[in-house]
Amino acid sequence: MFSSSSTSSRSSRPSSSLRPVMAFVCVVEARLHFGEVQDLKGKRKLIQSLKTQLRQRFGASVAEVDGHDKWQRSTLVCALVGDGEVGDRADSMVRFIESRCPDSCSFDRDLLSLDDLRA
């Protein structure tokens, strides 16, 4: 069994083997069109379900940023944080959104490193 003093002293010591962290943020803007939806209530139901699935499946932070008062259109911004494979997760997320919104959708995507964000 580890004592708390030995664990904390081990983690606070600098290690010469530590490498710089390569972290990335991928921001995906998804502009969605729902041709089959007849009212705002129907659109809200679809958007809420999609946002929940994106959070659960991909660990994305999701916000609806435009189209609140339009019953067939919406814009979501999704952010993924991770290592170098975050771009692959973003690709999977885009395919998932396309499968849920077959009427029409378009995307803009930015991949930024931690250094990019600090500059």
N, C-alpha and C positions, 0 to 999 in steps of 0.2 A: 504494500500500500504506500502511495506517495504522500509525503507530508506537504502541507501547503507552502512551507518555506523553501523546500527544495524545488518545487515546481515553479514558484515565482522567480527564484534566483536564476533558474535555467532559462526562462523565457525573457528575462530582462538583460541578459548578457548579449552583447553584440556578437554576431557570428561573421567570420570572414567569408563564409560560403554563401551568404545571402546575395541573391541577384536582384536587380531592379524589377519591380512589378510591371508587367506589361498588361495594362487594363484598357479596355475600350468601351465606348458608349456608342450604340447604334440607335439612331432616331429614325423612325419610319412614319411618314405622313401618309395616311390612307384616305383617299377621297372615294366615298361609296355612293352608289345609286341603287335604290330599291324600287324596281319597276312594278313589282306585284303588291306593294304596300298601299293601302287605301287611306290611312290616316296616321296622325302623330302617335297615337297609342300603339298601333302595330309596329311602327318604326322603333319606338322606344323599347318595346319588348325584344326586337331583334338586336338592337344595339346593346342593351343590357346583357343579353345572353352572350353576344360576341365578346364584349369586354371581359366578362367573367371567364370565358374559355381561354382568352389570350393570357390572362393573369395566371390561371391554373396550369395551362399546358406549357407556356413559354417563360413564365416568371416576368412578364412584361408589366411595366407601369403604363397605364392606358388612360387617356382623357379624350372626351369629345370636345373639340375646340371650335367647331363651326357647324352650321346647319341645324341648330336647336329648334328653330321655328319652321323648318321645311320638312314636309312629311315624306319625301322620297330621297333626300340627300343628307349626308353626314360626313364630317371629317374627323378622323381619329388620329391622334399622335401617340405612338407607342415607343417606349424606350427600353432597350435591353442593355445590361451591363455585364461584362465578363472578360474573358481572355481572348486570344486570337480567334477562337471559334465562334465568337458572337455574330459574325457575319453569316455563318452557316445557319445559326438559329433564326436570324432575321429572314433569310431565304425561305426557311420552312414556315415561318410565321406569315410571310406574304402569300405563299401557296395556300395556307390554311384560310386566310381571309378571302382569297379569290374563290375558293371552293364554297364559301358561305355566302358570297355576294356575286352570283353568276351574271346578274344583269349588267353591271359595269362597275369597275373600280380602277383607280390609277394610284401610283405610288411615287413618292420621293423618298430618298434614303440618304442619310449621312452617317459615316463611320468616323468617329473621332477617337484619337488616343488620349490618354491622360495628359500627355505633354501638350497636345493640341488644346485641350481645355484650359490648361494652366497658362498658356501663352496669351 
